Amino acid sequence: MKLCDEYRIPLVPRGAGTSTIGQVLPIYSSIILDMNDMKEVIEIDDKWVKVTPSVKILRTLDYLRRRGKELRVYPSSFYIATLGGYIAGGDVGIGSFQYGYHFDNNGINSVRVLGVTGKYTLNGKDTLAVAQAAGTTGVITEAELAIIDYEDWKDQLIRLNDLEEVVKILKKLGEFRSKIRRITVEDYEALSLVGKDRLDKVGKWNVIVASTLSFGEEVNLRFLDELAFAAIYVTMSKLTKFKDYFYEVRLLSLDSFLRVVKQVKEALNSNVLIHGDVMTLRGEIIIYTVFISDKSNFEIIDSIMLKEGIPFEIHSIEVNDRVDEEYRLELMKKYKRIMDPHNILNPGKLRL
């Protein structure tokens, strides 16, 4: 790092590279610092697990579950992703209905970071300078992440006839947030593809709940953990028969979800697939809504979005366009100036 700083050579720390938005794809000619062969450390107490960034999430989950624990929130790419990469680039995942972003509500207790100007240990709110910063504020060398007791979550299917019923039941499920690990919403077209040979019957609309409580018909859909969030549209690219496969994602409130999806379905019917991961952001139920169709149909979808005042598209290689809270962005900028004054760490990803 000192040598790169002296000669102003860009340096990009890289984990497993499982992100779908290009955080570790260099904008400038760079040296790539592969973190995968770093020494692995996993240590646990009642509330936290201490790890080095190279540790695979799947290995951590196996370690924790043997001890009756699991990560509070983890990504759908858990079987290939590293924890350092998830901290630096991820935000939501399995458990986000209960807890929101993985770094919210003290999700990261502490993080040790190597900057160009030295070594730093960040605690509490200061850890938000590193979370979701794509390695622009320093190279993670160790972190303490929140863990919870492992429970035997049962996947349950609730079949519904219309979107109004979907929104109504999601509001009801919000009253049981602490007992619900995750919720997904699938239209008939999406679930009949991913659930083929696994389900006898698929509804027009389907709400799938992982919970210790009883809400619907118990089904064996553990594979859905691997199809959450970004994984669904990667998987669907192989399953659908769309000739010019394309997708867009929007974060929608329950009311916006009802209005937008209803119009999109009326316009395109079975020519669009809808998948939604339900999460809680700052106390509000938000649906990470994926629209999947032929690319030509997105003029219609985008026109509906614009009419409803929803132009925001969450995929951007620049951190500034993804961080949705100004104070977190300002914290990243503050520590960027402290740790990397010459902007050699993943330059071009954080606008100062």
Order of alpha helices (4+ residues) and beta strands (2+ residues): alpha-beta-beta-beta-beta-alpha-beta-alpha-alpha-beta-beta-beta-beta-alpha-beta-alpha-beta-beta-alpha-beta-alpha-beta-beta-alpha-alpha
